[in-house]
Amino acid sequence: MIQNILRLLHITTVLTRYNILPYLLPPSKKSINKIQGHKLKCALEKLGPVFIKFGQSISSRTDVLNEDITNNLLLICDRLPSFSHKIAVKTIESEFNCKLSDIFSSFSEKPIAAASISQVHRAVTTEGKEVAVKVLRPNIEKTFSRDIKMLSWLAEIAEKFSEQSKRLRPIELVKTFAEICRLELDLRFEAAHSSELKENTKNDRGFYVPEIDWNRTAKKVLTLEWIEATPIYEVEKLNNHKQIAINLIESFCHQVYRDCFFHADMHPGNLMVDSNNNIIALDCGIMGRIDRETCYYVIEILKGFLNRDYDHVAKMHFRAGYVSSQHRNFVTACRAIGEPIIGQPIQKISFASLLAQLLKITGDFDMKVQTQLLLLQKTMILLEGTCRKIYPEINMWKVVEAWISSQHESKIGYREKIRSSYPVKTIQGIFSLIEKLNLIADKKLENIQIQNKSNGKVYFLLWFVIIILIIKFLIS
């Protein structure tokens, strides 16, 4: 506990020294944009990798942050202070238990990029193949562990003393973050993620994942194919900005809906563009994975907003169990979220705004934060910011709508036919009836406090109704 308090005091001291804390109490878009970008960059570097990763995740938020802040935050994506060449060589030799010259015929003394948890060197293998070699920073696990312990401590305090914070599930959120960090700090997991993403997207237009060299990959070292490309944040060097933005959005849609496995760290430092306008995806340390059912609900909610069908949006929230169906006014809340956003000019239509408002309003309807969707929400916001930096006039809604239409006759159309069929509708009707009977039973139990024996009668009644409906379905 003492260590956590000391760390918290250090964070407060750093934010005060760089004149950042006054603009965060309380935070607002206007006050945050008074912070000097250079000072924010220096403060995040001083506070370490957890805070640097936060800075990376907001570096594309041009809808919220001014140009001075976003330009400085881009510098912490891949231009952080590097560790020495000697330490990099020592790490490689320790991981493979051999001399550097046994596996690489040349190895650059200066790294080509340095990020929060690792740095990258250009090298040539003994077989003469050009590669990029990623090496973990020394003692990085200890640094992450310290801050995760502090976050866990703060989460426990928040959940214990704040009723409102319970909806946000802070302890579960920190556990999710800790698990992500654990995977990211073992480069073998990143290699496996890259390999899976490459396999999934090998036939996708405009998207490429570099090949992994498994013989030169270990826990602290990752070796992959060298690609000549331009960082996506160097916008002035890119050609056909609109097509690049469309490729990025479509590839994300493929990953989420088709594969249920997506790159969840799409900040500008992890994306490059080659001479053929292919997007090169780097750093697959943080990946998102969602189940088919969740994926279906996400796409249906999105379709509902695109079509301004707020009754459908509400029904999907009810069916997924995100919001209880007893909240009949939820459909009005969905309209209140969607109409102001979708009716705006292209430049002002924002996924980030919709997600933020949806999260806020669903809190009024007792919806707990869905931790399985947090990475997806975060990535959608990152994606939107990156695309707008490349091509400010991009209309993400139109691109997504066109993508959904192109899929409609195959997977989505097929699934909708199944879901609208008589057997499935009958089963859905059964579950809907059970839910209504449960609500009635709950209210009765609250009002007259019936004994446990009566509970058995209620459940017997429910199962009796189910059996009757199933028999009716089978003989009809």
N, C-alpha and C positions, 0 to 999 in steps of 0.2 A: 504493500500500500504506500509506503514511504517513497519507494522508487517511482510509483505512478504520480504521486503529488509533485515530486521534484521534476519529473518530465513535463508535467502540465505547466509548472512554473517557468521552465525553460522555454516552452512554446509561447507562453504569454510574453515573456521577456523579448524574444526574437521579434514577434509581431509588433510589439511596442517600439523596439529599437528602429525598425524599418518604417515606422509610422503607418502601420496597416490596421492595427487593432481599433483605433478610433472610428474607422469607417465601417467596421463590422458590428458596431453596437448602436442600434440594431442594423442588420444588413438590409440594403435596398439597392436596386439597380443604379440609382442616382449616386448613392454614397460610395458603392464599390468602384464605380468608374472614376472616382477622384483619386484612387490609389495609383501611384506611379508604377508603370509596368516593370521598370528595371528593379525597383525596390522589392516588388512582389516576387520576381524571379530569384533575387538574391536570398530572400527570406525562405522560400521553398527549398532552395539548394541547401541552406543552413540547417533546415529541419529534417532533411533526410528523404529516403526513397518513398515512404508512404505519402508524404506531402508532395513530392515531385510527381508521383503518379496521379494525384488529384489535379495538379496543375496541368498535366498532359491531357487529362480527360475533359478539361474546360477550355483547352487552347483553341478549339474550333467554334466556340460559342460566340460568334460575331453578333448574334441577335441580342445578347445580354451585355457583352464586354466590348469596350472600345478598342480601336486598332492598336494603340500603344500597348495595352495589356496583352492582347492575343499575339502580337508580334514577339513580345518578350517571352511569353509562355511557349511559343514554338521553339525557342532556343533550348528549352529543357527537354524537348522530345528526343534529340539525338546529339546535342552539343554541350553536354555537361563536362566538367573537369574529368580527365581520364586518370586511371591508375597506371603505374609504371610498366614498361615493356618487360622488365625482369620478372615482375609478379605474374604477368600473363603467361610467360614461358614456363615459369615454375608450376603454375596451375595445370597447364597442358601436360607437362612431363610427369607430374604426380598422378593425373587422371589415367594416363595410358602406360605409365611405368616404363617409359623409354625416352630417348633423346628427341628433341624437337625435329632434328634433321632426319630422324627415321621415318617420319610421317609427312613432313613438309619440306620441299626443296627451297622454298622462300617464304618469309613471314614478315609482313610490314612492321617496322618499329613503331610507327605512330598509328593509332586506331583511326579508322575512317568515320566512326560514329561512337559516341559514348552516351549511354542512357542511364536510367535510374538503378538498374540492377546488373547491367553488363556493358561490355564494350565490344566492338567488332573490328577485326583485323582482316586485311586482304592477304591471301596466301595462295601458294601453288603446291599441289600435292606431289608426291614423289613420282606419280604417274603422269604429271604434267598438266593436270586439270586445275583451272582457276576456281577458287572457292572463297567464301566468306566464313570466318571463324569467330564465333561468339563465345566470350569468356565471362563467367560470373565475377562480380566484384568480390574482393576478399571480405570475409566476416559479414556478408549481407544477411545471412540467416539470423544472426544475433540482433542486428539492427531492426529487422522486421518483427522479430519475436518481442522485442522491447515495446514497440508501438502497439502491437496487437494486444499485449497484456494490458496496456493503458486503456485502449479502446474497450476491451472487455469489462474492465473496472467501471468505466464511465457508463457503459450500457447497462450494467447491473444496477447502478445508482439510479439511472433514468427510469428503468422499468419498475424499480421498487417504490420510487417517490412520485412518479408522474403517471396518472391514469391515461392521459392522452398519448404518451409514448408507447404504451402497450400495443396500440394498433400498429405501430411501426415495427414492432418486434426487434428492438435494437440488439438483443443478445443473439438472436438468430441471424441477423444481418452481419454482425461481427464474425460469427462462426462461418458464414458463407464466404466472407472476405478472407478469413484465415485459411480456408480450404483452397481458395483461388491462389493465394500467395504460396502455399505449400507446393502446389503443382508448378507454379511459375518459377520457383527456385530450384527445380530439378529439370534441367534442360532435356532430359530424355522424354519427359512428358510433352514438352513443346515440340520435340521432333515427331512424336507420335501424333499430336494434333495436326501438325503440318502435313504429315503423310496422309491422314484421313481426309483433310480438307482438299488436298491435291487430288486424291482418288475421286472424291465427290464432284469436283468441279473441272475435271480433265476435259470435258467436252463443252464447257461454257465459253461463250464468246466474250472476249475482252477482259478475261480474268486469268491470272496465272500464279501458281504457288511454286517456289523453287524446290528442286529435288534435294532430299536429305542424304548426306554421306554418313550412313550408319556406322561404318568402320572407324570414323573419326568423331564420333559423338558419345559423350558420357554425361555424368551428372552435372559437371561444371563447364563442359565444353560442347558446343553445337557447331557442326560443319555443314554448310549447305552450298548449293550451286551459286556461282557468281553471275549476277545479272546486271548488264549495263542499263541503267535507268535513272530517271530524274525524280527527286523527292516531290511528292504531290503538292507540298506547300510552296514550291517554287513556281507559282502559277504563271508568271510571265514567260517561263521557258516551255510551257505546255502548248500543244496544238489541239484544236477542236475541243474546247473546254466543255461544251454542252454534251458531246458524246461520251466523254470521260465520266461526267457526272451521272449520265444515264446508265452507263456500264456498271458503275459502283452501286447504284440503287438496285438494278436488276440482279446483280450477283448476290446482293444481300437478301433479296426476296427468294432467290433460288435456295440459298443456304438455309434460311429459316423455314420456309414452307416445304420445300422438297426434301431437304436432308435433316431438318430438325437439329442442325449442328452448325453454328455460325461463329465467325471471327468476332469476338466481343471487345476488341481493343482497337477500334478503327480511328485512332487519332492520326493526324497528318504525318507524324514521324514513323508510322508503321506501314505507310502506303507509298508506292513509287509508280511511275508510268514509263514504259519502254517506248522505243521509236515507233512501234505499231499501235500506240495508244492502249496497249494492254495494261491493266492495273496489276501490279506486282504486290502480293500480300506478304508482309513480313511479320515476325514476332507473333507466333500463334500460342503464346504462353497463356493468354486468357481466352477461353472459348466458352460459348454457351451451348447448352444442350437442353431441349425441351421435348416433352412427349407429344405424340400425335394429337391427342385430345386437346391439350392446351393450345397447340398450334392451330387446330381447327377453330377454337373459340377466338383466338387473337385475330385470325384472318376474317372471321365473320363480324367481329366488332368493328374492325377497320372498314370492311365493306359497308356496314351499316352507316358509319359516319360519312363515307364517300357518297353513298346514295341518299343521305339525309333521312334514313329510315331509323329513327330513334327508338321506335317500338322494338325493332329487331336488335338494336344495341342493348337495350334493357333486358330483353329476353335471353340474350347470350350471357349476360352477367348473372341472371338468375339460374340458368341451366348449368353454368360452370360452377355455381356455388360461391361466386365472389361476393354477391349481394343477395340477401334473403328476399324471396319473392313476396313477402308481406309488405315490402316497401314499394307500394304501387306508384308513388310519385317519382320514382327513380327515372322513369322515361322523360319526365319534364326536366329533370336535372341534366340528362344527356342532351336534350335539345338546347338547354342553356349553355352547355359547353360547346356544342358543335356549330350552332348558327353564327355566332360572332366571328368564329375563326374561318369557317368555310366560305362565308360571304365576303371575305376581305380580298384585296388585290393579291396577285401571285406572290409578290415579294414579302407579304405579311402573313401568308398562310404557314403556320408552324406546327410541326409534329410535337416539338418540345413544349409549346404552349398547351396543346391539347392534352398531352400526357400529364403535365403539371396540374392543370385544372381538373382532369379526371381523378388524379390521386387525391386532390384536396376535397372534391365533392363526394367521392366515394367514402371518405372518412365520416361524413355526416350520415351515411347509411350503414355504419358499423362494418365496413369492409376492411379486413386486415390486409396489410401489405403482403402481396404474393411474391415471396422471395425467389421463386422459380422464374418470375418475369422481370426481376430487377435488372439483370444483365441485358435482357432484350430492350427494355426501356432506355437504359443508359446508352446502348449501342445505337438505337434509333436517333437519339439526340446527337450523339457524336457524328453519325452519318450525315444528318441534316446539316450540321455546322460545316463539315468538310465539303459537302457538295455546294453549299452556298458560297464558300470561299473560292471554289473553282469557277463556278458559274452562278452569280448572284440571282439571275432571273429564273433559275430552275424551279419548276413546279413539281415538287415531290409527289403531291396527290395525283397529278395527271399521269406521272410515270408509273406509280403503283397501280393506279386504276387500269392503265393499259396492260400492265403485267398480269393483273387479275383476269382481265378479259381474255388474254392470250392463253391462260391456263384453264379457262372456264369449261371448254369442251372436253378437257382430259380429266385431270384429277379432281378439280373442284366440282365440275359438272357431274362427274360420276358419283362423288360423295354426296352431293346434294340430292341426287336421284334416290340413293339408298336411304338418306335421312328422311325424305318426303314419302317413302313407301308406306303402305298400310301397316305391315308388321312393326316397323320401327316407330311409327306414330302411335300405335297401340301401346307399345312398351313405354314410350315417353309419357303417354297419358296415365299409365299405371303409376309411374314414379311421381308425376304431378299430383295425382290423387293422394298418394302416400304422404307427400309433403304437406298438402292441405289438411289431411286428417291429423298429422303430427302437430300442426299449428293449433288445431282445435283441441287436441288432447292436452297440449302444453297449457293452453289457457284454462281449460277445465281443472287441470291439476293445480294451477296457481290459485284459482278461486276457491275451490272446495277442499283442497289438500287431501285428496283421497289416499288411501293406504296402498302399500305395495301389491296387495292382492288385486286391486283394481287395475294396476298397471298391466298385469297379465291379461285381463279382459280386453283392455284397449288393443294390445298387440295381437291377441287372438282375433279380434274384429278386423284389424288391418290385414292379417294374413288370409282370413276368410274371404275378404273382398278381392285380394290379389288372385287367389285360386279361382274364384268365380269368373273374374275377367279373363284369366288365361284359358279356362275351359271354353268360355264364350268365343275367344279368338280362334281356338283350335277347331271348333265345330262350325265356324262361320265360313 
